[in-house]
Amino acid sequence: MNMMIITFVWACLQSAVSVKEARDAYFDSSKGKIAATKFGKLLDSVDNNAGPVLLCYKGASEMMKAKNAVNPISKYSFFKRGKMLIETGLTRDSFSVESHFIRFSIQRNLPGFLGYNGNVTQDSVLITRELPNINDNDLKIKITEYFSRLKNGDKTEN
């Protein structure tokens, strides 16, 4: 019996998605539909009990599904779920620069009629202010490159 529990816990830990894996897949997801689908599949196993940053990445993956869905009802359903997940992640940890970055990059690319763009300026200010204090070098580089592309006028998707 105890061996079954240990095996189950071990299997769960092995299939867990890391923030680094989610981040890498998120940044790759703008390369096309195949990469976006891969990002979505990676995050499918993330549930509402995940950490705040993973929850935000899960929300971003739902937004990608909305972008690629054909049916308008499905599009809106994915959008609503994605928004809820991102906002839940930010509620759980409102100090996470990475979570604010995810929301920023999503909101700045959404059509205005969806009404989910009210935090772009506030998130941009917070990210810019806190960027020097980020200890995760990979995250710092990715955010810096993203903002550099924005400055240069590139239409960056995420």
Secondary structure, 3 states (H helix, E strand, C coil): CHHHHHHHHHHHHHHCCCHHHHHHHHHHHHHCHHHHHHHHHHHCCCCCCCCHHHHHHHHHHHHHHHHHCCCHHHHHHHHHHHHHHHHHHHHHCCCCHHHHHHHHHHHCCCCHHHCCCCCHHHHHHHHHHHHHHCCCHHHHHHHHHHHHHHHCCCCCCC
